[in-house]
Amino acid sequence: MAKTIDEKVNTVITYNTFWYNNRVFEENYEAHITSLKETLLVLRNQVQNQGLTKELLDALILEKTNGLKVLLTLTGFSNEHFKRLITFIRVIDDEELSQLSCRNLWIDEAELDETGVTEWQDAKIQNKIQNCADFRRGIINLFFEGSTVPVLAKTLPLFELKKLGVSKLSFEVEAMIDTLIRYKEKGSYSGKAQNNAEVVIGKLLEEMEISFEQSVDLEKLREHAPNEKRTMDFIIPNREEPQVIIESSYSKTTSSGQGDKAKTEIAIRNLLSKHYSNARFWGFVDGIGWYVRKKDLRRMVEAFEDVFTLEESELRRFQQSLIAVLK
């Protein structure tokens, strides 16, 4: 006989593990943590006794299995952001950044064809570290002097840029405290509404004194396609008589979900063509996550009549285009 709801609830309450953990896994991972800690302690002693040198850090990432991970831990730079930084260096041919990172000595131009760059995964980066001294030298240079390079100062969020510098590599107490704080506040920082693309767009529309509705459903889609419709990011001037419909997709990371996002927007475009044929469907598509997923990007932009980024000249073009439509 099937159990009642009360019986099933009681099972979960009575036999709850509270925080399930696999003891073998926990012990193995503790060994990993201990290894990182010991490597950091050895590095600290070497810095204190021998002084901080680029040669010391070069030996660290070359000779230690977790050398790069230790360097990232010391500075608070996440592995994902580090991979994005390597991608940025590969695709942005900036003279000063190229010189500092030794880009032209390890870059493979054949990878940068019209189909777009493929982001290097951990194994590829580690292989490059082991087999290319110029690549290692470029990495160490970045952690020493990356914050002084104008293109990084302009492009990297200040929250991340502050992680690059000699003070952290020297184990200075204030720098270590800074790293702890940034670790703790990372999730809060990422989730702040003020840091979202939608806030930029909304503020721009308010400054232009243009009426709009945000995060609402379109009336006809709610009536005729309730299972296919979705909440739209911006509707100008209102959901009853929309003239411009805007979707925003800013992506700092890469994932298979970007392909699903593109399919969704194409489906929405088809619905809008049927029920709001006179409305413009525009997209804000930006971020390095899209830059390195060119196939998904092509599908994504297919959904929109026009696309914009958050770059200043693009925001001006958006304003001009919007004024032209509303006139």
C-alpha positions in Angstrom: 0.0 0.0 0.0 1.3 3.4 -0.9 2.5 5.6 2.0 0.6 8.6 3.1 2.1 12.1 2.9 2.4 12.2 6.7 4.3 8.9 6.6 6.7 10.1 3.9 7.3 13.4 5.8 8.0 11.4 8.9 10.6 9.3 7.1 12.5 12.4 6.1 12.3 13.9 9.5 13.1 10.8 11.5 16.0 9.5 9.3 17.5 12.9 8.3 21.3 12.9 8.1 21.4 16.7 8.5 24.7 17.0 6.6 25.3 13.9 4.6 29.0 13.2 3.9 31.0 10.4 2.5 33.7 9.7 5.1 36.2 8.3 2.6 35.8 11.3 0.3 36.1 13.7 3.3 39.3 12.1 4.4 40.8 12.2 0.9 39.8 15.8 0.5 41.3 16.7 3.9 44.6 15.3 2.6 44.3 17.6 -0.4 43.7 20.6 1.8 46.6 19.7 4.0 48.9 19.4 0.9 47.9 22.9 -0.2 48.4 24.3 3.3 51.9 22.7 3.7 53.0 24.0 0.2 51.8 27.5 1.2 53.8 27.3 4.5 56.9 26.2 2.7 56.5 29.0 0.1 56.0 31.5 3.0 59.3 30.4 4.6 61.1 30.6 1.3 59.8 34.1 0.7 60.8 35.2 4.2 64.3 33.6 4.0 65.2 34.2 0.3 63.0 37.1 -0.6 60.2 37.1 -3.2 61.4 36.5 -6.7 59.8 35.5 -10.0 62.1 32.5 -10.2 60.7 31.2 -6.9 57.2 31.3 -8.2 58.2 29.8 -11.5 59.7 26.9 -9.7 56.5 26.6 -7.6 54.1 26.2 -10.6 56.6 24.0 -12.5 57.7 21.6 -9.8 54.6 21.3 -7.6 51.5 19.4 -8.8 49.3 22.0 -7.1 51.7 24.9 -7.7 49.2 26.9 -9.7 46.4 26.2 -7.3 48.6 27.4 -4.4 49.3 30.6 -6.3 45.6 31.2 -6.9 44.8 30.4 -3.3 47.4 32.9 -2.1 46.0 35.7 -4.2 42.3 34.7 -3.9 42.0 34.4 -7.7 39.5 31.7 -8.6 40.3 29.0 -11.1 37.4 30.1 -13.3 38.5 33.7 -13.4 42.1 32.6 -14.1 40.9 30.6 -17.2 38.9 33.7 -18.3 42.0 35.8 -17.9 44.0 33.4 -20.1 41.3 33.5 -22.7 41.3 37.3 -22.6 45.0 37.5 -23.2 44.7 35.1 -26.1 42.0 37.1 -27.9 43.0 40.7 -27.0 46.1 41.7 -28.9 47.1 44.6 -26.6 50.7 45.6 -26.9 51.5 46.1 -23.2 49.5 43.1 -22.1 51.1 40.9 -24.7 54.6 42.0 -23.7 53.9 41.4 -20.0 52.3 38.0 -20.6 54.8 37.0 -23.2 51.8 36.2 -25.4 53.5 36.2 -28.7 55.9 33.5 -27.5 53.3 31.0 -26.6 50.1 31.9 -28.6 48.9 29.5 -31.3 47.4 31.8 -33.9 45.9 28.8 -35.7 43.5 28.5 -32.8 42.1 32.0 -33.3 40.2 31.4 -36.6 36.8 32.7 -37.6 35.0 29.9 -35.7 36.2 31.6 -32.5 38.5 30.7 -29.6 38.0 27.6 -27.5 38.7 28.2 -23.8 41.6 26.2 -22.4 40.7 23.7 -19.7 42.8 22.9 -16.6 44.7 20.0 -18.3 45.7 22.2 -21.3 46.9 25.0 -19.0 48.9 22.6 -16.8 50.4 21.0 -19.9 51.4 24.5 -21.1 53.0 25.2 -17.7 55.0 22.1 -17.9 56.3 22.5 -21.4 56.5 26.3 -22.1 58.8 28.5 -20.0 57.5 31.6 -21.7 53.9 30.7 -20.7 55.1 30.3 -17.0 56.9 33.6 -17.2 53.8 35.3 -18.5 51.7 33.9 -15.7 54.1 35.1 -13.0 54.4 38.5 -14.6 50.6 38.8 -14.5 50.5 38.1 -10.7 53.4 40.5 -10.1 52.4 43.4 -12.4 49.0 42.7 -13.9 47.2 45.5 -12.0 49.5 48.1 -13.7 48.4 47.2 -17.3 45.8 49.7 -18.5 43.7 47.2 -20.5 43.3 45.0 -17.5 42.6 48.0 -15.2 39.9 49.0 -17.6 38.4 45.6 -18.3 38.8 43.5 -15.1 36.3 44.3 -12.3 38.2 46.1 -9.5 37.2 43.3 -7.2 39.4 41.0 -9.2 42.1 43.4 -10.2 42.9 44.0 -6.6 44.0 40.3 -6.3 47.0 40.9 -8.6 50.0 42.4 -6.8 53.2 41.9 -5.0 51.7 42.4 -1.5 49.7 39.2 -1.7 52.7 37.2 -3.0 54.8 38.5 -0.2 52.4 37.2 2.5 51.8 40.6 3.9 49.3 40.5 6.7 47.0 43.2 5.3 47.0 41.5 1.9 46.1 38.1 3.5 43.2 39.8 5.4 42.1 41.3 2.1 42.1 37.9 0.5 40.0 36.4 3.3 37.5 39.2 3.0 37.2 38.8 -0.7 36.7 35.0 -0.3 34.0 35.7 2.2 32.2 38.4 0.2 32.5 36.9 -3.3 29.0 35.4 -3.3 27.5 38.6 -2.0 29.5 40.7 -4.5 28.3 38.6 -7.4 24.7 38.8 -6.4 24.4 42.5 -5.8 21.7 44.0 -8.0 23.9 47.1 -8.7 26.3 44.9 -10.5 23.8 43.5 -12.9 23.3 44.4 -16.6 19.6 45.0 -16.0 20.4 47.8 -13.6 22.5 49.6 -16.2 19.7 49.3 -18.8 17.0 50.4 -16.4 19.0 53.4 -15.2 19.6 54.4 -18.8 15.9 54.3 -19.7 15.1 56.3 -16.6 17.7 59.0 -17.5 16.1 59.1 -21.0 12.7 59.6 -19.3 11.2 56.7 -21.3 8.3 54.7 -19.9 9.0 51.0 -19.4 7.9 47.9 -17.5 10.5 45.5 -16.1 10.2 41.7 -15.4 6.6 41.4 -16.5 4.6 39.1 -18.9 3.2 40.3 -22.2 -0.6 40.3 -22.2 -1.2 38.3 -25.4 1.4 35.7 -24.6 -0.1 35.1 -21.1 -3.5 34.6 -22.8 -2.6 32.6 -25.9 0.7 30.9 -24.9 0.7 30.5 -21.1 3.0 27.5 -21.3 5.5 29.0 -23.7 5.7 32.6 -22.6 8.3 34.0 -20.3 8.8 37.1 -18.2 10.5 39.8 -20.3 13.3 41.9 -19.0 12.1 45.2 -20.4 9.0 46.2 -22.3 8.7 49.7 -23.7 6.4 51.6 -23.1 4.1 48.9 -21.5 2.9 45.3 -21.8 -0.4 46.3 -23.4 1.1 48.0 -26.4 4.8 47.2 -26.6 7.0 48.9 -29.2 10.3 47.5 -28.0 10.9 44.3 -26.1 14.4 43.8 -24.6 16.1 40.7 -23.2 19.4 40.9 -21.4 22.0 38.1 -21.2 25.3 39.0 -19.6 27.6 36.0 -19.0 30.9 35.9 -17.3 31.1 32.1 -17.2 30.6 29.4 -19.8 28.1 26.6 -19.6 25.9 24.3 -21.6 23.0 26.4 -20.4 24.0 29.1 -22.9 22.8 26.9 -25.8 19.4 26.4 -24.0 19.2 30.2 -23.4 19.6 30.7 -27.2 16.9 28.2 -28.0 14.6 29.9 -25.5 15.1 33.3 -27.1 14.5 32.0 -30.6 11.2 30.4 -29.4 10.2 33.8 -27.8 11.0 35.6 -31.1 8.6 33.2 -32.9 5.9 34.0 -30.4 6.4 37.7 -30.7 6.4 37.5 -34.5 2.9 35.9 -34.2 1.4 38.0 -31.5 3.3 41.3 -31.6 4.5 41.6 -35.2 5.1 45.4 -35.0 7.3 45.3 -31.9 11.1 45.3 -32.0 12.9 42.5 -30.2 16.3 43.6 -29.1 19.0 41.9 -27.0 21.8 42.9 -24.8 24.3 40.1 -25.1 27.7 40.7 -23.5 30.4 39.1 -21.3 33.4 36.8 -21.9 31.1 33.8 -21.4 29.5 34.5 -24.8 32.9 35.5 -26.4 34.2 32.0 -26.0 31.0 30.2 -27.0 30.7 31.4 -30.6 28.3 28.7 -31.8 25.9 29.5 -29.0 26.4 33.2 -29.6 25.4 32.8 -33.2 22.2 31.1 -32.2 21.6 33.6 -29.5 21.8 36.7 -31.7 19.7 35.0 -34.4 16.7 35.6 -32.1 17.0 39.4 -32.1 16.4 42.1 -34.6 19.4 43.9 -33.2 21.9 43.3 -30.3 23.9 45.7 -28.1 26.6 45.3 -25.5 27.3 47.4 -22.4 30.2 49.2 -24.0 29.8 53.0 -24.0 29.5 53.4 -27.7 27.0 50.6 -27.9 24.9 52.2 -25.1 24.8 55.4 -27.1 23.8 53.4 -30.2 21.0 51.8 -28.2 19.8 55.2 -27.1 19.8 56.6 -30.7 18.0 53.4 -32.0 15.4 53.6 -29.3 14.7 57.3 -30.0 14.3 56.6 -33.7 11.8 53.8 -33.0 9.7 55.7 -30.6 9.5 58.8 -32.9 
